[in-house]
Amino acid sequence: FLKVLSHIDSILQSPRAPPLIFRPSKGPVQNDNKENGQGCGFEHLPLTVEMWADQLIALKDLHRSLRKLSLELLPWNTKDAQDNRESIRVEDLQLIVDAILEELEHKEKNSQTQSLQTLSAIVSHFQKLFDVNSLNGVYPRMNEVYIKLGEMTNAMRNLHELLELDSSAPPTVVVNTVGKLCDIINKNVTEQVQQLLGTQDIHSIINKLEEHECFFPPFQALIQDLLCLLEISNVDDILPAVQNLK
C-alpha cells in the first residue's frame, strides 16, 4: 500500500503534474499516524485525487458543450459525438476547438473576398452611371454629385414651400404645379394686353403695334423739339408754355 502511495505521490510531484492545491503538512507527525501510513507526505493525496475526479467530470461536461457548439457552427460534421464514453481526453477537446477556429477563419477570408468583389462592382457601376473613365475621377465626381444633389434638394424644398405642397410630394407633382401656374400667368398676360389694346384679335394687336412703331418716333421727335424751343424739361409744362405765347 505504501508503495502505491509513493508511486502516486511521485506522479503528483512530477513536472508534468498540475499545480497542487493541497500540500502535505510539514508539522510534527505522530508515531500512530506513521503506522497507519499517514504523515509520510501522503495526507494530501485523497483531496488531490478527489479534485482530479471533479475535473474529469467537468472535462466531460466541457466536451459535451463543445460538441453542441460544433454542431451549431459545423452542421455538416456528422462524426459521432462520443459523449457517453468513459474517458475524455484533452486532445478530443483540442480537435473540436481547432475545427471551429478553422471554419471561422475560412468564413472570414470568404467574407473579405466577397467584400472586395462587392466594392469593385459598386465602383464600376458608379463609373458607368456618371461617365467616369478612371478611378482617380471617382472622388471628384462623387463630390460633384453630392453638391448637385444638395442644390436640387434645397430647390425642391423651396418649391414645396412656395407652392404650399406637402414635403412628400414627388418632383412630377412640383413640375405639374409650376406648369399650371405658368399657363395661368400667360393667360392673364394675354387678357391684359387685349384689354389694353381694346381688341380680342391677335392680328389687330399686331396691326396696332405696327402703327405704334410708325407713329411714336416722329411724335417723340416733335416733343423733343418743343421742349427745346420752349426751354422746358417737363412734358406737362408744354401746354402752359404754349398758352403763355398767345
Backbone as JSON, one array per atom type, in Angstrom:
{
  "sequence": "FLKVLSHIDSILQSPRAPPLIFRPSKGPVQNDNKENGQGCGFEHLPLTVEMWADQLIALKDLHRSLRKLSLELLPWNTKDAQDNRESIRVEDLQLIVDAILEELEHKEKNSQTQSLQTLSAIVSHFQKLFDVNSLNGVYPRMNEVYIKLGEMTNAMRNLHELLELDSSAPPTVVVNTVGKLCDIINKNVTEQVQQLLGTQDIHSIINKLEEHECFFPPFQALIQDLLCLLEISNVDDILPAVQNLK",
  "N": [[0.83, -1.21, 0.0], [1.91, 1.23, 0.87], [3.81, 1.42, -1.09], [2.24, 1.89, -3.33], [1.13, 4.34, -2.65], [3.44, 5.87, -2.58], [4.13, 5.81, -5.27], [1.97, 7.19, -6.42], [2.34, 9.65, -5.17], [4.78, 10.43, -6.28], [4.0, 10.82, -8.88], [2.3, 13.01, -8.59], [4.09, 14.94, -7.82], [5.69, 15.29, -10.02], [7.08, 17.18, -12.83], [5.19, 17.28, -14.88], [2.76, 17.15, -13.7], [-0.21, 18.91, -12.68], [-0.36, 22.1, -10.9], [-0.51, 21.69, -7.39], [-3.17, 22.03, -5.19], [-3.59, 21.25, -2.59], [-1.31, 20.78, -0.11], [1.12, 18.69, 1.55], [1.17, 18.46, 5.1], [3.63, 20.06, 7.12], [4.2, 19.82, 9.74], [5.04, 18.3, 12.98], [4.85, 14.75, 13.1], [2.88, 12.19, 14.4], [3.63, 9.0, 15.9], [1.67, 7.07, 15.72], [0.27, 7.85, 13.5], [2.16, 7.42, 11.53], [2.28, 4.68, 11.53], [-0.15, 4.04, 10.45], [0.17, 4.69, 7.88], [-0.01, 7.36, 7.34], [1.16, 10.78, 7.49], [3.43, 10.54, 6.08], [3.86, 12.19, 3.99], [1.64, 11.83, 2.42], [-0.79, 12.9, 3.08], [-2.21, 14.71, 1.55], [-3.08, 13.37, -0.64], [-5.72, 12.06, -0.9], [-7.45, 14.33, -1.1], [-6.43, 15.59, -3.35], [-6.76, 13.64, -5.37], [-9.51, 13.5, -5.32], [-10.12, 16.07, -6.19], [-9.08, 15.88, -8.8], [-10.82, 14.0, -9.85], [-13.21, 15.45, -9.9], [-12.47, 17.34, -11.81], [-12.2, 15.72, -14.07], [-14.84, 14.99, -14.48], [-15.9, 17.51, -15.02], [-14.48, 17.97, -17.34], [-15.69, 16.22, -19.1], [-18.22, 17.35, -19.24], [-17.54, 19.77, -20.43], [-16.64, 18.84, -22.9], [-19.04, 17.91, -23.97], [-20.45, 20.33, -24.23], [-18.84, 21.68, -26.09], [-19.19, 20.02, -28.27], [-21.89, 20.52, -28.87], [-21.71, 23.2, -29.61], [-20.08, 22.89, -31.84], [-21.78, 21.46, -33.55], [-23.61, 23.45, -34.08], [-22.1, 25.38, -35.46], [-20.82, 23.87, -37.37], [-22.72, 22.19, -39.02], [-22.61, 20.2, -40.94], [-20.81, 18.37, -40.06], [-20.77, 15.17, -39.25], [-19.68, 13.41, -37.47], [-19.42, 10.99, -34.83], [-20.41, 12.02, -31.66], [-19.58, 10.84, -29.26], [-20.16, 11.18, -26.55], [-20.82, 9.52, -24.49], [-18.77, 7.88, -23.78], [-16.34, 6.57, -21.48], [-13.84, 7.86, -20.87], [-12.56, 11.07, -21.49], [-10.4, 12.86, -23.44], [-8.0, 15.53, -23.41], [-7.05, 16.04, -25.91], [-9.22, 15.45, -27.53], [-10.93, 17.59, -27.04], [-9.32, 19.64, -28.01], [-9.2, 19.08, -30.74], [-11.84, 19.6, -31.53], [-12.03, 22.36, -30.97], [-10.02, 23.34, -32.7], [-11.16, 22.69, -35.19], [-13.42, 24.33, -35.2], [-12.22, 26.9, -35.08], [-10.8, 26.87, -37.49], [-12.9, 26.82, -39.33], [-14.1, 29.3, -38.79], [-12.04, 31.06, -39.52], [-11.94, 30.47, -42.24], [-14.48, 31.37, -43.07], [-14.16, 34.09, -42.53], [-12.16, 34.84, -44.37], [-13.52, 34.33, -46.78], [-15.55, 36.18, -46.5], [-14.13, 38.61, -46.61], [-13.15, 38.44, -49.23], [-15.55, 38.47, -50.71], [-16.42, 41.0, -49.98], [-14.5, 42.68, -51.19], [-15.03, 42.09, -53.88], [-17.66, 43.04, -54.05], [-17.3, 45.79, -53.49], [-15.71, 46.49, -55.69], [-17.55, 46.06, -57.75], [-19.45, 48.01, -57.13], [-17.99, 50.41, -57.5], [-17.43, 50.2, -60.25], [-20.03, 50.3, -61.27], [-20.76, 52.89, -60.5], [-18.97, 54.36, -62.07], [-20.01, 53.82, -64.63], [-22.57, 54.94, -64.44], [-22.12, 57.7, -64.02], [-20.32, 58.41, -65.94], [-17.44, 58.16, -65.62], [-14.13, 57.85, -66.35], [-11.77, 56.91, -65.17], [-10.31, 55.59, -62.11], [-9.25, 57.62, -60.58], [-10.93, 59.71, -61.07], [-13.21, 59.2, -59.68], [-13.65, 60.11, -57.0], [-13.68, 63.03, -57.29], [-15.97, 63.22, -58.96], [-17.88, 62.13, -57.28], [-17.97, 64.11, -55.28], [-18.93, 66.21, -56.84], [-21.45, 65.23, -57.6], [-22.59, 65.07, -55.06], [-22.71, 67.79, -54.34], [-24.43, 68.81, -56.34], [-26.68, 67.32, -55.76], [-27.32, 68.34, -53.23], [-27.96, 70.99, -53.93], [-30.2, 70.57, -55.59], [-31.91, 69.37, -53.75], [-32.35, 71.48, -51.93], [-33.57, 73.32, -53.67], [-35.92, 71.94, -54.39], [-37.1, 71.77, -51.87], [-37.62, 74.49, -51.36], [-39.41, 75.04, -53.43], [-41.52, 73.37, -52.72], [-42.38, 74.7, -50.43], [-43.06, 77.28, -51.45], [-45.09, 76.65, -53.26], [-46.88, 75.59, -51.57], [-47.03, 72.84, -51.11], [-47.15, 69.43, -49.94], [-44.36, 68.06, -48.16], [-43.73, 65.53, -48.95], [-44.47, 65.32, -51.56], [-43.93, 64.18, -54.86], [-41.35, 64.95, -57.39], [-42.64, 65.13, -59.91], [-45.19, 66.11, -59.34], [-44.54, 68.65, -58.45], [-43.48, 69.79, -60.81], [-45.73, 69.7, -62.5], [-47.43, 71.43, -61.11], [-46.03, 73.87, -61.28], [-46.14, 74.16, -64.05], [-48.91, 74.58, -64.44], [-49.22, 77.02, -63.11], [-47.69, 78.66, -64.78], [-49.22, 78.55, -67.12], [-51.52, 79.85, -66.2], [-50.5, 82.4, -65.65], [-49.6, 83.22, -68.21], [-52.01, 83.26, -69.56], [-53.34, 85.3, -68.19], [-51.69, 87.48, -68.79], [-52.09, 87.69, -71.54], [-54.8, 88.36, -71.63], [-54.7, 90.83, -70.33], [-53.19, 92.34, -72.13], [-54.9, 92.32, -74.31], [-57.08, 93.72, -73.24], [-55.83, 96.18, -72.84], [-55.17, 97.05, -75.41], [-57.61, 97.03, -76.51], [-58.79, 95.04, -78.1], [-59.66, 91.79, -79.27], [-58.54, 90.28, -81.15], [-55.71, 88.69, -82.48], [-54.42, 89.52, -84.76], [-55.24, 92.13, -85.0], [-53.96, 93.16, -82.79], [-51.33, 92.96, -83.63], [-51.36, 94.75, -85.79], [-51.89, 97.17, -84.47], [-49.58, 97.4, -82.96], [-47.73, 97.73, -85.0], [-48.61, 100.17, -86.06], [-48.06, 101.76, -83.9], [-45.28, 101.67, -83.91], [-44.79, 103.12, -86.19], [-45.88, 105.62, -85.61], [-44.86, 106.58, -83.15], [-41.99, 107.29, -83.15], [-41.8, 109.78, -84.81], [-43.52, 111.38, -83.26], [-42.21, 111.45, -80.82], [-39.91, 112.83, -81.57], [-41.03, 115.34, -82.23], [-41.98, 116.2, -79.72], [-39.54, 116.46, -78.36], [-38.4, 118.57, -79.82], [-40.2, 120.64, -79.2], [-39.76, 120.88, -76.44], [-37.19, 121.87, -76.47], [-37.48, 124.33, -77.88], [-39.28, 125.75, -76.25], [-37.81, 125.85, -74.03], [-38.06, 124.19, -71.76], [-38.27, 121.38, -69.51], [-40.08, 119.43, -68.79], [-42.73, 117.45, -69.91], [-45.31, 117.97, -69.16], [-45.33, 120.69, -68.91], [-45.53, 121.78, -71.39], [-48.07, 122.53, -72.55], [-48.99, 124.74, -70.81], [-46.9, 126.55, -71.44], [-47.23, 127.05, -74.15], [-49.76, 128.33, -74.15], [-49.1, 130.67, -72.82], [-47.8, 131.98, -74.8], [-49.69, 133.08, -76.44]],
  "CA": [[0.0, 0.0, 0.0], [2.81, 2.38, 0.91], [4.46, 1.53, -2.39], [1.27, 2.53, -4.23], [1.06, 5.75, -2.27], [4.66, 6.53, -3.01], [4.06, 5.97, -6.72], [1.03, 8.3, -6.68], [2.96, 10.89, -4.72], [5.8, 10.8, -7.25], [3.3, 11.35, -10.05], [1.8, 14.34, -8.26], [5.21, 15.87, -7.68], [6.46, 15.37, -11.26], [6.86, 18.46, -13.53], [4.02, 17.21, -15.76], [1.54, 17.22, -12.9], [-0.71, 20.28, -12.48], [-0.05, 22.62, -9.56], [-1.33, 21.12, -6.32], [-3.82, 22.96, -4.26], [-3.44, 20.72, -1.23], [0.08, 20.42, 0.17], [1.26, 17.9, 2.79], [1.53, 19.22, 6.29], [5.05, 19.99, 7.48], [4.33, 19.78, 11.2], [5.47, 17.0, 13.56], [3.95, 13.63, 12.82], [2.8, 11.23, 15.49], [4.02, 7.64, 15.52], [0.49, 6.31, 15.34], [-0.07, 8.18, 12.13], [3.12, 6.75, 10.65], [1.94, 3.27, 11.42], [-1.36, 3.91, 9.6], [0.5, 5.12, 6.52], [-0.18, 8.8, 7.25], [2.29, 11.53, 7.99], [4.58, 10.22, 5.23], [3.75, 13.03, 2.79], [0.51, 11.38, 1.62], [-2.06, 13.4, 3.61], [-2.92, 15.5, 0.54], [-3.46, 12.54, -1.78], [-7.18, 11.9, -1.09], [-8.07, 15.57, -1.57], [-5.99, 15.84, -4.72], [-7.43, 12.69, -6.25], [-10.9, 13.92, -5.39], [-10.16, 17.26, -7.06], [-8.9, 15.42, -10.17], [-12.05, 13.33, -10.27], [-14.15, 16.51, -10.25], [-12.03, 17.94, -13.06], [-12.52, 14.79, -15.14], [-16.29, 15.13, -14.73], [-16.07, 18.81, -15.69], [-13.93, 17.83, -18.68], [-16.7, 15.56, -19.9], [-19.27, 18.34, -19.5], [-17.0, 20.71, -21.41], [-16.64, 18.16, -24.19], [-20.43, 17.88, -24.45], [-20.8, 21.69, -24.65], [-18.11, 21.97, -27.33], [-19.83, 19.29, -29.35], [-23.1, 21.25, -29.24], [-21.27, 24.38, -30.36], [-19.58, 22.42, -33.13], [-22.93, 21.13, -34.39], [-24.24, 24.71, -34.5], [-21.25, 26.06, -36.43], [-20.45, 22.92, -38.41], [-23.81, 21.2, -39.05], [-22.3, 19.11, -41.85], [-19.91, 17.44, -39.39], [-21.64, 14.09, -38.74], [-18.92, 12.46, -36.68], [-20.04, 10.61, -33.56], [-20.0, 12.89, -30.56], [-18.91, 10.0, -28.26], [-20.33, 11.79, -25.23], [-21.1, 8.51, -23.46], [-17.62, 7.05, -23.45], [-15.89, 6.77, -20.09], [-12.72, 8.78, -20.75], [-12.48, 12.17, -22.43], [-9.05, 13.37, -23.44], [-7.85, 16.93, -23.79], [-6.86, 16.06, -27.36], [-10.54, 15.5, -28.16], [-11.42, 18.97, -26.97], [-8.48, 20.47, -28.87], [-9.61, 18.84, -32.12], [-13.1, 20.32, -31.77], [-11.72, 23.8, -30.99], [-9.28, 23.62, -33.94], [-12.1, 22.64, -36.31], [-14.25, 25.54, -35.14], [-11.37, 28.04, -35.45], [-10.51, 26.78, -38.93], [-14.1, 27.21, -40.06], [-14.29, 30.74, -38.63], [-11.04, 31.73, -40.36], [-12.36, 30.29, -43.62], [-15.6, 32.28, -43.31], [-13.66, 35.46, -42.54], [-11.49, 35.06, -45.64], [-14.54, 34.41, -47.82], [-16.26, 37.45, -46.33], [-13.28, 39.67, -47.13], [-13.12, 38.33, -50.68], [-16.83, 38.95, -51.22], [-16.48, 42.44, -49.78], [-13.71, 43.31, -52.24], [-15.77, 41.97, -55.13], [-18.81, 43.94, -53.98], [-16.82, 47.17, -53.63], [-15.3, 46.68, -57.07], [-18.77, 46.17, -58.57], [-20.07, 49.31, -56.84], [-17.2, 51.44, -58.16], [-17.66, 50.08, -61.7], [-21.39, 50.79, -61.56], [-20.72, 54.35, -60.37], [-18.29, 54.89, -63.24], [-20.91, 53.75, -65.76], [-23.7, 55.85, -64.26], [-21.72, 59.1, -64.06], [-19.36, 58.6, -67.03], [-16.1, 58.37, -65.05], [-13.24, 56.97, -67.11], [-10.68, 56.37, -64.36], [-10.56, 55.56, -60.67], [-8.89, 58.93, -60.0], [-12.03, 60.64, -61.24], [-14.39, 58.79, -58.92], [-13.87, 61.01, -55.86], [-14.19, 64.35, -57.73], [-17.34, 63.13, -59.44], [-18.72, 61.95, -56.1], [-18.16, 65.44, -54.67], [-19.8, 66.98, -57.73], [-22.81, 64.69, -57.46], [-23.08, 65.45, -53.73], [-23.05, 69.22, -54.36], [-25.63, 68.97, -57.17], [-27.81, 66.75, -55.02], [-27.69, 69.3, -52.2], [-28.64, 72.13, -54.57], [-31.52, 70.13, -56.03], [-32.74, 69.16, -52.56], [-32.76, 72.8, -51.43], [-34.52, 73.91, -54.62], [-37.2, 71.25, -54.25], [-37.68, 72.16, -50.59], [-38.16, 75.84, -51.51], [-40.59, 74.97, -54.29], [-42.62, 72.81, -51.92], [-42.9, 75.75, -49.54], [-43.69, 78.34, -52.23], [-46.31, 76.14, -53.88], [-47.7, 75.07, -50.48], [-47.21, 71.4, -51.32], [-46.62, 68.58, -48.87], [-42.94, 67.76, -48.36], [-43.6, 64.21, -49.56], [-44.92, 65.36, -52.95], [-42.83, 63.84, -55.78], [-40.98, 66.02, -58.34], [-43.61, 65.27, -61.0], [-46.27, 66.98, -58.87], [-44.0, 70.01, -58.44], [-43.39, 70.26, -62.19], [-47.09, 69.94, -62.99], [-47.96, 72.62, -60.46], [-45.37, 75.03, -61.9], [-46.7, 74.31, -65.4], [-50.24, 75.17, -64.33], [-49.05, 78.44, -62.78], [-47.23, 79.35, -65.99], [-50.38, 78.69, -68.01], [-52.41, 80.88, -65.65], [-49.84, 83.7, -65.82], [-49.63, 83.57, -69.64], [-53.39, 83.6, -69.91], [-53.65, 86.62, -67.62], [-50.95, 88.49, -69.56], [-52.77, 87.85, -72.84], [-56.05, 89.1, -71.4], [-54.37, 92.22, -70.02], [-52.78, 93.01, -73.38], [-56.12, 92.51, -75.12], [-57.84, 94.81, -72.64], [-55.1, 97.42, -73.03], [-55.26, 97.45, -76.81], [-59.02, 97.1, -76.88], [-59.12, 94.09, -79.15], [-59.54, 90.38, -78.93], [-57.97, 89.62, -82.32], [-54.26, 88.78, -82.45], [-53.97, 90.29, -85.92], [-55.46, 93.53, -84.68], [-52.9, 93.56, -81.89], [-50.12, 93.15, -84.42], [-51.52, 95.98, -86.56], [-51.76, 98.31, -83.57], [-48.16, 97.54, -82.63], [-47.05, 98.3, -86.17], [-48.97, 101.59, -86.11], [-47.34, 102.42, -82.82], [-43.9, 101.82, -84.34], [-44.74, 104.18, -87.2], [-46.29, 106.9, -85.06], [-44.16, 107.03, -81.95], [-40.72, 108.02, -83.36], [-41.98, 111.2, -85.15], [-44.13, 112.07, -82.13], [-41.17, 111.68, -79.83], [-39.03, 113.89, -82.09], [-41.77, 116.58, -82.09], [-41.97, 116.57, -78.31], [-38.19, 116.9, -78.02], [-38.21, 119.91, -80.4], [-40.98, 121.59, -78.41], [-39.08, 121.12, -75.16], [-36.02, 122.73, -76.7], [-37.93, 125.67, -78.25], [-39.91, 126.4, -75.11], [-36.82, 125.86, -72.94], [-38.61, 123.49, -70.59], [-37.79, 119.98, -69.44], [-41.16, 118.54, -68.43], [-43.77, 117.37, -70.94], [-46.54, 118.59, -68.64], [-45.22, 122.16, -68.99], [-45.64, 122.22, -72.77], [-49.33, 123.21, -72.79], [-48.96, 126.1, -70.22], [-45.94, 127.43, -72.12], [-47.85, 127.46, -75.42], [-50.82, 129.26, -73.79], [-48.48, 131.96, -72.46], [-47.32, 132.63, -76.03], [-50.78, 133.74, -77.14]],
  "C": [[0.86, 1.25, 0.0], [3.52, 2.56, -0.41], [3.54, 2.2, -3.4], [1.17, 4.01, -3.95], [2.3, 6.5, -2.72], [4.64, 6.77, -4.52], [3.12, 7.12, -7.09], [1.65, 9.63, -6.31], [4.03, 11.36, -5.72], [5.17, 11.36, -8.52], [2.83, 12.78, -9.8], [2.92, 15.37, -8.2], [6.05, 15.99, -8.94], [6.17, 16.7, -11.96], [5.63, 18.46, -14.42], [2.71, 17.33, -15.0], [1.1, 18.66, -12.75], [-0.35, 20.76, -11.08], [-1.02, 22.07, -8.52], [-1.91, 22.21, -5.45], [-3.57, 22.54, -2.82], [-2.01, 20.22, -1.04], [0.15, 19.57, 1.45], [1.67, 18.79, 3.95], [2.99, 19.0, 6.64], [5.27, 19.94, 8.99], [4.81, 18.42, 11.68], [4.41, 15.94, 13.35], [4.03, 12.64, 13.97], [3.14, 9.84, 14.99], [2.83, 6.81, 15.06], [0.1, 6.57, 13.9], [0.87, 7.5, 11.16], [2.75, 5.3, 10.46], [0.73, 3.06, 10.51], [-1.09, 4.37, 8.16], [0.29, 6.59, 6.28], [1.03, 9.5, 7.83], [3.55, 11.25, 7.19], [4.55, 11.05, 3.94], [2.57, 12.68, 1.94], [-0.83, 11.95, 2.1], [-2.88, 14.12, 2.53], [-3.47, 14.64, -0.59], [-4.97, 12.37, -1.93], [-7.85, 13.16, -1.64], [-7.68, 15.86, -3.02], [-6.67, 14.91, -5.71], [-8.9, 13.05, -6.41], [-11.06, 15.13, -6.31], [-10.01, 16.85, -8.52], [-10.15, 14.72, -10.7], [-13.11, 14.36, -10.68], [-13.78, 17.14, -11.6], [-12.33, 17.04, -14.25], [-14.01, 14.85, -15.5], [-16.56, 16.44, -15.47], [-15.56, 18.75, -17.12], [-14.96, 17.18, -19.61], [-17.84, 16.53, -20.22], [-18.8, 19.36, -20.54], [-16.98, 20.11, -22.81], [-18.04, 18.15, -24.79], [-20.84, 19.28, -24.96], [-20.1, 22.06, -25.96], [-18.72, 21.22, -28.51], [-21.12, 19.98, -29.81], [-22.75, 22.49, -30.06], [-20.78, 24.0, -31.75], [-20.72, 22.08, -34.08], [-23.66, 22.38, -34.87], [-23.44, 25.37, -35.61], [-20.9, 25.17, -37.61], [-21.52, 21.84, -38.53], [-23.54, 20.02, -39.97], [-21.37, 18.07, -41.23], [-20.75, 16.37, -38.69], [-20.86, 13.06, -37.93], [-19.62, 12.19, -35.36], [-19.51, 11.48, -32.44], [-19.26, 12.12, -29.48], [-19.01, 10.62, -26.86], [-20.46, 10.74, -24.13], [-19.89, 7.64, -23.12], [-17.06, 7.45, -22.1], [-14.82, 7.85, -19.99], [-12.76, 9.82, -21.87], [-11.08, 12.76, -22.32], [-9.04, 14.85, -23.85], [-7.68, 17.05, -25.3], [-8.2, 16.12, -28.09], [-11.1, 16.91, -28.17], [-10.63, 19.87, -27.92], [-8.85, 20.29, -30.33], [-10.9, 19.61, -32.46], [-12.84, 21.82, -31.9], [-10.99, 24.16, -32.28], [-10.21, 23.62, -35.15], [-12.97, 23.89, -36.36], [-13.45, 26.76, -35.58], [-11.06, 28.04, -36.95], [-11.71, 27.21, -39.76], [-14.34, 28.72, -39.97], [-13.29, 31.52, -39.47], [-11.42, 31.63, -41.83], [-13.51, 31.24, -43.98], [-15.13, 33.72, -43.38], [-12.95, 35.78, -43.85], [-12.5, 35.2, -46.78], [-15.3, 35.73, -47.75], [-15.45, 38.61, -46.87], [-13.23, 39.65, -48.64], [-14.41, 38.85, -51.3], [-16.95, 40.46, -51.06], [-15.7, 43.18, -50.86], [-14.42, 43.24, -53.59], [-16.97, 42.91, -55.17], [-18.39, 45.39, -54.16], [-16.39, 47.46, -55.07], [-16.51, 46.85, -57.99], [-19.45, 47.52, -58.37], [-19.34, 50.43, -57.56], [-17.42, 51.41, -59.67], [-19.04, 50.61, -62.09], [-21.44, 52.31, -61.47], [-20.06, 54.98, -61.59], [-19.2, 54.88, -64.47], [-22.03, 54.77, -65.64], [-23.3, 57.3, -64.51], [-20.56, 59.36, -65.01], [-17.98, 58.99, -66.49], [-15.17, 57.35, -65.7], [-12.16, 56.3, -66.27], [-11.06, 56.38, -62.89], [-10.24, 56.9, -60.02], [-10.04, 59.93, -60.12], [-13.26, 60.31, -60.43], [-14.68, 59.78, -57.8], [-14.32, 62.41, -56.29], [-15.63, 64.29, -58.21], [-18.31, 62.89, -58.29], [-19.01, 63.28, -55.43], [-19.1, 66.29, -55.52], [-21.25, 66.53, -57.6], [-23.41, 65.1, -56.12], [-23.52, 66.91, -53.71], [-24.33, 69.45, -55.16], [-26.87, 68.44, -56.46], [-28.27, 67.7, -53.92], [-28.43, 70.49, -52.78], [-30.06, 71.74, -55.0], [-32.45, 69.94, -54.85], [-33.24, 70.48, -52.0], [-33.79, 73.45, -52.36], [-35.9, 73.26, -54.49], [-37.88, 71.61, -52.95], [-38.32, 73.55, -50.69], [-39.41, 75.84, -52.38], [-41.79, 74.38, -53.54], [-43.24, 73.88, -51.03], [-43.64, 76.83, -50.32], [-45.03, 77.89, -52.82], [-47.28, 75.56, -52.86], [-48.05, 73.6, -50.7], [-46.66, 70.64, -50.12], [-45.17, 68.2, -49.2], [-42.73, 66.4, -49.02], [-44.04, 64.19, -51.02], [-43.75, 65.07, -53.89], [-42.52, 64.99, -56.73], [-41.98, 66.22, -59.46], [-44.77, 66.2, -60.61], [-45.8, 68.43, -58.86], [-43.96, 70.58, -59.85], [-44.78, 70.56, -62.75], [-47.69, 71.2, -62.39], [-47.34, 73.89, -61.05], [-45.91, 75.26, -63.31], [-48.08, 74.95, -65.38], [-50.15, 76.66, -64.0], [-48.59, 79.24, -63.99], [-48.37, 79.56, -66.97], [-51.31, 79.8, -67.53], [-51.82, 82.27, -65.87], [-49.9, 84.13, -67.28], [-51.04, 83.97, -70.07], [-53.76, 84.99, -69.4], [-52.94, 87.73, -68.4], [-51.64, 88.75, -70.9], [-54.05, 88.66, -72.68], [-55.76, 90.56, -71.1], [-53.96, 93.0, -71.27], [-54.0, 93.29, -74.26], [-56.97, 93.65, -74.57], [-57.16, 96.15, -72.89], [-55.24, 97.95, -74.45], [-56.68, 97.49, -77.32], [-59.39, 96.17, -78.0], [-58.92, 92.67, -78.65], [-58.87, 89.6, -80.06], [-56.46, 89.8, -82.31], [-53.72, 89.59, -83.62], [-54.17, 91.79, -85.68], [-54.38, 94.04, -83.74], [-51.6, 93.82, -82.65], [-50.18, 94.46, -85.21], [-51.34, 97.21, -85.67], [-50.3, 98.52, -83.17], [-47.37, 98.13, -83.79], [-47.36, 99.79, -86.3], [-48.21, 102.38, -85.04], [-45.88, 102.66, -83.22], [-43.76, 102.93, -85.38], [-45.0, 105.57, -86.61], [-45.35, 107.41, -83.96], [-42.83, 107.75, -82.25], [-40.91, 109.48, -83.8], [-42.58, 112.01, -83.99], [-43.1, 112.39, -81.06], [-40.23, 112.81, -80.27], [-39.71, 115.26, -81.94], [-41.75, 117.06, -80.64], [-40.6, 117.09, -77.89], [-37.93, 118.31, -78.57], [-38.97, 120.97, -79.61], [-40.31, 121.9, -77.08], [-37.88, 122.03, -75.33], [-36.45, 124.16, -77.01], [-38.5, 126.43, -77.06], [-39.0, 126.48, -73.9], [-37.42, 125.32, -71.64], [-38.12, 122.04, -70.64], [-38.89, 118.98, -69.14], [-42.24, 118.59, -69.5], [-45.03, 118.06, -70.46], [-46.5, 120.11, -68.74], [-45.37, 122.68, -70.41], [-46.91, 123.05, -72.99], [-49.38, 124.57, -72.08], [-48.01, 127.04, -70.95], [-46.51, 127.93, -73.43], [-48.98, 128.47, -75.18], [-50.25, 130.64, -73.44], [-47.99, 132.7, -73.68], [-48.43, 133.35, -76.79], [-50.79, 135.25, -76.87]]
}
